[in-house]
Amino acid sequence: MGTGFVDIDNVALRYGGEATGTLALSGMNLSVGKGEFIAVVGPSGCGKSTLMKAMSGLWPVTSGGVSVAGQTVSGPLSMVGMAFQAATLLPWRTTLDNVMLPLEITQPYRSEFMQKKSQFRDKARALLKLVGLEGFDEKYPWQLSGGMQQRVSLCRALIHEPALLMLDEPFAALDMFTREELWGVLQEVWMTKNPTVILVTHDLREAVYLADKVYVMSSRPGRIIHERDIEFARPRDLDITFRPDFGDIAHDLRDHIYTARQDAA
Ligand SMILES: Nc1ncnc2c1ncn2[C@@H]1O[C@H](COP(=O)(O)OP(=O)(O)OP(=O)(O)O)[C@@H](O)[C@H]1O
């Protein structure tokens, strides 16, 4: 077993049977320290989302091991908060009630939900404030912009104080300005709450701006072929994205992905 908070040890994951199934991951190794913010990039279809499913226990690995916080993962983990490309808010629930959903369904919150409802509401409101959505508690998803919905989704992923936050292209559907604004929000959330964050993205600027370390995956079957430490001081602001050294890192990562795609062709 590795020494990280999240350890992926020589994992293979195949969807379907041996003969006709799809081998999505093979020889996958990754170790993420507690409180670290990492990003995973790679060619389309290389198995990034599959890696997330394996880490969160949503899909069993075919061989190898996954452990989180020293425990072998063998089913869905409740210590994980997740957000995806689509905000997936429940349209009949207000902002506040969407954010509170994990407290209604995960333990230990579920058993004390009725009793502590007003306390939980305060907690949800504090998170909404942190992401700049103060005063939007009673709005429904259709009354919010795409960027606002994604902020709500982030709050919902954080409300049960997960030790591990998994983000699968959370900002991909947003325009560039909103996306950049939300990078700032995410950085602030991470610096305030300090969960371990695993971000899957196609956007290399996003990866370099946000992460302590960026991992590049090979084409399918996916494994890590390159890792790069990102040493810009925090808090980072958007000005760094215009610096030559920032551009050089993004270019270098791009070259690795390009090579991985060529190798697959
Ligand atoms: N539930 C599933 N059943 C069968 N095959 C699947 C399933 N989910 C994913 N795959 C296959 O596994 C491979 C990896 O898919 P995955 O979604 O993990 O890639 P990705 O890197 O996240 O892709 P993208 O960058 O396009 O979002 C693909 O070939 C995909 O078709």
The ligand as an ORCA input file, in Angstrom:
! r2SCAN-3c Opt
* xyz 0 1
  N     -19.810      2.397    -18.705
  C     -18.994      2.097    -19.730
  N     -19.129      0.946    -20.418
  C     -18.302      0.633    -21.434
  N     -17.275      1.408    -21.846
  C     -17.092      2.553    -21.211
  C     -17.938      2.985    -20.123
  N     -17.507      4.192    -19.687
  C     -16.445      4.516    -20.466
  N     -16.191      3.536    -21.370
  C     -15.082      3.513    -22.344
  O     -13.851      3.601    -21.623
  C     -12.938      4.461    -22.287
  C     -12.518      5.584    -21.357
  O     -13.640      6.440    -21.131
  P     -13.600      7.693    -20.134
  O     -14.952      8.292    -20.120
  O     -13.003      7.280    -18.849
  O     -12.555      8.639    -20.901
  P     -12.241     10.188    -20.693
  O     -10.756     10.305    -20.747
  O     -12.926     10.690    -19.482
  O     -12.895     10.793    -22.017
  P     -13.196     12.316    -22.436
  O     -11.875     13.021    -22.355
  O     -13.658     12.190    -23.847
  O     -14.212     12.820    -21.479
  C     -13.645      4.940    -23.553
  O     -13.224      4.129    -24.627
  C     -15.110      4.715    -23.260
  O     -15.836      4.455    -24.433
*
